[in-house]
Amino acid sequence: VFQLMVKHECHFVNGTEKVRYLERQFYNRMEHVRFDSDLGRYEGFTPHGECNARQWNSNPDWMENKRTSVDWLCRHNYRVYGPFSVERK
């Protein structure tokens, strides 16, 4: 069985001052490509992931959307999931 899973993660430090967005793609339980907002680009971990990363990194419109994800996805929704994930002890 072949399975693709995509995870979107927001990591908060000091509320919304320092936010890191990760998009991780797994294929057959192995991470093959990752977008890290701190790096501002995709990284490939398998031959197929490296090919996808090169293609996506070379598309300026796609990359602009991904680089701003930290604002429109993470910071925008902080009020919604902050109390459940960040402030939980």
N, C-alpha and C positions, 0 to 999 in steps of 0.2 A: 504494500500500500504506500503510495506516494502522497505526502501531505505537506502543504505550505501553511505556515503560520506567521503572522505579522504581529509584532507587539509594539505599541507606542507607549513610551515611558516619559514622565516628567519628574525630574529630581529637583527638589527645592532646598535651598540653603538660605537662611535668613528671609523667609517669606518669599516675596517675588523679586528680591534684589539679585540673587544669583540663581538662575534657573538653567537646567540642562535638559534638552530634549533628545531622546534616543528613539530611533525607529529600527527595530531589529527584525530581520526576516530569517526564518528557519525553514529548511527543506529536509525532510526525513530526519528530524530532530537535531540537525546540525545547522548552526548559524552560518549563513553563507554571505550575507551582506548587512551592513549597519550604517545608518546615518547618525552622526554625532554633531549636535549643534555647536559644541565647543570647538570642534575641528572645522565645521562648515562644509563637510563633504562626505560622500559615501566611501566606505572601505569594504573591499571584498576579501573573503576568507577562503573561498574555493575558486576554481577556475571559472565556473559560471557566475559566481558572485563578483569576481574581478571584472568580468566582461560587462555585467550590468552596471557596476560602479563607474566604469569608464564612460559608458553611454550616458548615464544619468548626470554625472559630473560635467559632461560637456554640453548639457542643455541649460542655458542661462535662465530661461523662464522657470523650468522645473526646480532648479537650485534656489532661485529667489523665493519660491513658494516654501521650500523645505527650510530655508534659513530663517524665514519669518514665522515658522511653526511655533517656535518658543513663545512668541507673543500672542498669536491668535488661537493657539490651542492650550498651552500651559498657563500663561499668565491670565488669560481671559477666563479660564475655568477654575482658577485657584479658589475662589469663594465657594464653589460647588464641592470640590473634593478635598480641599485643604483641611477642614475639620475632621474628616474621616481618615486621612492618610498622614498628614503632617503633624497635626496637633494631638494625635492619639498617643497615649502613654501606656 
